Amino acid sequence: MPSCRTASGTSGATPGAPDGAALHAPVIAWFEENARDLPWRRPEAGPWGVMVSEFMLQQTPVNRVLPVYEQWMARWPRPADLAEEAPGEAVRAWGRLGYPRRALRLHGAAVAITERHGGDVPTQHAQLLALPGIGEYTAAAVASFAYGQRHAVLDTNVRRVLARAVTGTQYPPNATTAAERRLARELLPEDESMASRWAAASMELGALICTAKNESCVRCPIAAQCAWRLAGKPAHEGPPRRGQTYAGTDRQVRGRLLAVLREAVAPVPQAVLDRVWDEPVQRARALDGLVADGLVEPLQGGLYRLPLA
């Protein structure tokens, strides 16, 4: 994410910078007509609802997040509600979303919000960035989507839209580059409220129209200006990075171990966990990793449980 200029919500265009005006109006108008009705976009979600959604949506599709998000917000409608619970309860409620360390980080952020900010999600980018588990992207996203501030919000969808529409390449680099951050800042509308709408609209465009595969250029509001399309849609040097294989990996073993612990109402004996996976070396490695990550707490007598503190 950008440097302090973006964090403060201001940045001036550099000489030779692309003119985003031709992109802003049609993309925002398309968004106003076609945006999905998602619970974290509703006014009643508030900044906490936005923050919860941003944690859950990392590397996880919307359809998987929706039921977990709704249950989470019904149980913990405020940061203080979550902060009062043991961190293991956050891991339990995370269910099968994957990457469960996000649950611990969200719990840590809730505790910090309660202790440092009186239970209200802070409004300033720097304060958001100082919370546990909050990186540049999440801080910018919460500041923009929850508080209508002017920030470059660069997720995979936005990066793909900018790569195609502006730089004429099929896919962005695997890792966000300084050039991408600079381009995103240069394309930000000067008006703060318009900038926050542009952030949401360009993200939605990448999610629904300018997708990684089978893009729908005929429905794209900026197809006539898209540099990649005008160039004949040249193929990228390499295909987009494929998702990691799951079957047979330590991630799968960790998921099965956690599933047993989430369902348990009492500490689980080692013998029960041993039945989760036949290969003992991989199983032990996965369990050790869960303990090291703070997701599982070992007890005397070969018992394990979700963490209480």
N, C-alpha and C positions, 0 to 999 in steps of 0.2 A: 504494500500500500504506500501512498505518497508520504512525502516528508512533512515537516511542520507546516508548510504553507497549506497543504490540503487538510491537515488536522485542524487548522484554525478556520477552515471553511472558505479560504480565499486563495485565488491563484490567477495570475494574469497570463494571457496568451503570449507565447513567444513568437519572434519573427518567423514567418513561414508556417505557422501552425494551421492545421485544417480548420475550416469554418464549419462549426457544428450546427449552425442555424438551420441548414437545409435538412438536417436529420431530426432535430428536436421536435418540431411541430408534428410531422407525420407519425413519428413513433409514439409520442405522447397521445395523439388523437386515437391511434390504433389501440393503445393501452386502455384508454377511457371506455372504448367500446368492447374490448375483448378480454380484459383482465379477469382471471379466475377469482371467484368469490372464496377466498381463503380466510380462515378464522383469524389469523394473525394480521390481516389487513383491515379488519373491522375496528371501528373506534373503540369498542369495549375491550379489545385485547390489551391496549395500553402498552407502554414501553416494556414491561415485564413479559407480556405475551410475545412481543417482537423478539426480545432477547432469547426466550425459550425456543422460538421457532428457528432462529439463526443457529443455535447450538444443534438442534435436531436435524436440520436440513444439510449439514455438512456431510457430503458423500452419501446422502440418503435421499431417495426420491420422495416426492410429496405424498403419493398414495400410501406409503408406509408410515410416514410421519403423522398424518392426520389423526388416526385413532389414538395414538400414544399422546399426541399433543393435547387433544381434548380431555383425555383422562387426567393428564398431568395438571392442566390448568384448573380443572374442577377440584382436584385435591389440593393444589398449591397455587391459589390465585394471586398470591403476593410473595415476594422474595422471603419475607419473614416467616411465612408458613413452611417453606421448604427448609429454611435455616434451622427451624426448631427440630427437624427430623434428623435421624442418623443418616450419614452419607450412604450407608447400605440400602436405605429405603429408596434413594434416588436411583441406585443401580437396579434395584428390584423393579421399580416402575419403568425403567428404560426399556425393559422387555427385550425384544429381538431387533432393535434398531441397529445394533452393531456399534463397534468402536465405543464400548461402554465407559471408557475414561472420560468421555464427554459428560456423562452424568455426574461424575465426581467433580469435574471442573465447574459445571453449572451449579452444583451444590456449594462449592467454594465461593463462587461469585455471589450467590444468594447470601451467604454468611457475611461476606465483605460489604455488600450493599446494606445489610441490616446494621452492621456495626459501624460503618463509616459514613453512611448517607441516610440514616434514619429510615431505612426500608424502601427508599425511592431510587429507582434506577437513575444514575447520574446523567445529567444532560450534556456535559462537556466531553469531547473526544478524548482528551488526556485523562480524565477521570475514568472513563470507560476502559481505556487501554491499561490502566493500572489495576483493574480487577483481575483476579485469578482466572486463567483459561481464556482470556480475551486477547485476540491478536488484532493486527491492523485491519483485516477485513471486517471482523465482527464489530469492532468499535465504530468503523465508518458506516456499516450497515445499520446498526442500532441508532446512531446519531442521525442518519438520513431518514430511515423509515419510521422511527418512533418520534423524532423531534423535528423533522422537516429541514434539516441542515444541509449545507452544501459540501458534499464530499464525493470523491471518486470511489465508487463501490465496484470492485473488480472481482466478480466470481467467474467461473468457467464460462457461463452463458454470455456475460457481457464481453469477456475477452474474445469469444468467438465472433460475436456481432461486430466488434471493432476490427478484428483481423480481416473479416470479409468485406465489410462495407467501406472501410477506410484504407487499409493497407493492401487489400487485394489478395490475401492469402487464405487458403481454405481452413486452416487450423492455426490457433495461436501456439506458441512454444509450450513445452511441457510445464515449465516453471515461469511464473510471472517475471517479466523483465523490466528494467528501468525505462526502456522505451515505451512499453505498454502503459506504465504508470504516468509517464509524461503525456502521452496521447490522451489518456482518460482525463487528466486534469485540464488539458487544452480544450477538450470538447465539452466541459461542464458549462451549462448556462450560467450567466452571471446572476440571474435572479435565484434566490435561495429556494423558494418553493418550487420553481420550475426545475431546478437542479435535482431536488429530491424526487420529483416525478420522473425525470429523465432516468435516474438511477433505477427506479422500479420498472419503468417501461422498457428500457433496453435489456434488463434482466429477463423480463417476461417474453420479450421478442426472441431471445436466445433459447428460452425453455420451450416455446410453443411453435415457432416458425423457423428460425435459423438454427435448427438442431444439428447435432454432430453428424447424423445420418439422415438421409431422406428429407433434406430441407425443402420447405414449401415456398419457393421463390414467387410463385404466382399469387400467393396471399400476403407477401411481404410489402409493407407500406413504403419501404425505401429501395425496392428492387431496381427502380430506374436510376438510382444513384450508387448502387453497390459496385465498388471497384472490382470485386472478384467476379461478379456476374458479367459485368461489362467486358472483362478480360477473357470471357469464355469459360469461366470456372476452371482454371487450371488446377491440376491435381497437386496436392502438397507433396513435399519431398518424402514424407512418410505418413502412414496412417495415424489417426489419433491414438493416444496411448490406450491400450486395452485394460479392462478391469482385471484385477488380480484373481487368479484361480483360488477358489475357496475350499473345494472338496479335498480332504486329506491334509489340510494345512493346520498349523498350530492355532490359527484363528478359529477353525472349526472346532477343535478340541476345547479351546477356551470357552467358546460359546456353549458347548454342551455342559461343561462343568458349571458355568454360571447359571444355566437353565435349572440345574438341580438345586443349586443354592438359592435361587430366587423363589422356587416353589416351596422350600423348606421353612417350617415355622420354628425349628430348633437347629442347633449346630449339627452338621452332617458328618458322619464318620468317614474316615479314609476309605474304608471298604466299599461304601456306597459310591464314592467318586471313582473308585477303581473300575467299576462296572460301566462307566461312561465310554471308555476307549480301551481297546485291547492292547495297543502297543504301549508298554510301560514307560519306556524312555521318553517318548513324545508326550505322554500324559503327564509325567512328572515335570517335564520342562514347561508345559502349558500351565500347570498349577503353580509352579514357582514364579512364572511370569505374572500371573494374576495377583499373587501375594506381593511381589515386588512393585506392581503398579498400584497397590492399595485397594484393589477391588475385592480381595478376599483376605480374611483375617484368620490366621492359624491359632488354635487353642491347644491346651494341654490334652493329652490322651488321644492325639490323632484326629481331632475334630476341626471343622472349618465352618465359617459363617461369613455373611456379608459384613462389612465394617460398621462398627458402632460409633467410631470417632475418627 
